[in-house]
């Protein structure tokens, strides 16, 4: 089993949530303030922020490790997104999240650390 932090289209109500629908939802969560979240249009992009990091809001799931290959294909890993460890407030165990690998220059940050689920599942 793997603990996954979802912050965009994989969250409940998101266009890609059906892939996680039968996995164990652990609850809402937030990161430590070391990250930035950008609105890339149809989906968000999470990046590490060395300077002015923010708390990012999302959801935690306990997922079957066998699902990682399918999630990687959906997320365009490892070129568009890459699954890497993330620090979650109040959670001591290892948690993974999909980090955006592209350039975020010119994209607006999600000011409150939340992304509004929108877009089409075919946009990424």
N, C-alpha and C positions, 0 to 999 in steps of 0.2 A: 504494500500500500504506500501511496505517496500523498502528501498534503499539498494541495494546489491553491494558490491565491488567484482568484479571478477578479478582474477589475473592469471588464468591458463586455464584449459580445457573448462571453461564456457565462455571464451572470444570469440569475433568474430574470426572465423577461427579455433577455438578449436573443438575437437571431441565431446564435450558435449554442444556446443553452441546452437544446435537446441532447447533445453528446454527453452532458453531465447529469441529465435528469435522473438517471438511475444510480448515481453515485451518492455517497453519504455527504449531505450538507452539514457543515459544522457550525455555521453561523456567519454573521457579518463580522468583518475584521478591518483593521487599519494597520498600515505599515508604520515603521519608525520613520522619522522625518529626514530620510536620506534620498528621496526620489523625486521625480517630476513626471507629470502625466500630461500628454499633449493630445489635443483633438486633431486627429488626422483625417477627419471627415466621416467615413463610414465605420471607423473603429479608432480606439485610442492607442497611444504608444507610451509605454512605461520606460523610463530611462533612469539611470543613477544620476544623482546631482551632487557633485563634490562641494559646491558652494551653498546655495540656498535651497536645500531640500525641503520637501513638504511631506505631510502625512497623506497617503493615498488610501481611499476607501474602497472596499471590495468585499468579497466573500471567500470563505475557506471551504474546501471540499477535501474529503478523504477519497482518493480515487484508486482504482485498480492500476497497478504499474503497467499492465498490458495495454492500457488505453493511451499511453504516452505516444506511441507511433502514430495513432490516428490523430491525436491532438497536434503533433508536430506537422502533419500534412495539412491540417486545417489552418494552422498558424503560419505556414510557410517557413518552418524551421529547417535549417538553422540560418538561412539567409535573411528573412524578413524579421522573424522573432527567434529568440533563443531561450530555452528553458534554463533558468539559473536560480540559485538560492536568493531569498529575500528575507528581510528582517520584519517580523510581524510583532506589533505591540502586544505584550501579555502572552505570547506563545513561545515556549522554550524549544520545541522540536524544530527539525528542518522543514522549511516550507519552500516550495518552488513557484516561480512565476515566469510568464513569458515577457522578456525584455525586448523592446524594439531595437533593431540593429541599424536602422536608417538614420538619415540626418533629419533632425526636428526643426532646423532653422526655417523660420517663416510660418510655422504652425503655431496656433494659439495654445497656451497652456490651459489646462482645466483648473481654473483659479481656486476652486474649493476642494481639489483633490478627488473629484468625482466626475465620471463620464456618464452622459445621458445615453442610454441604449437607444440606438437608432440605426438606420442604414439597412443594406441588403446583405445577405450571407454571401453574395457573389462579388462583393466590392473589394475584397482583399486579394 
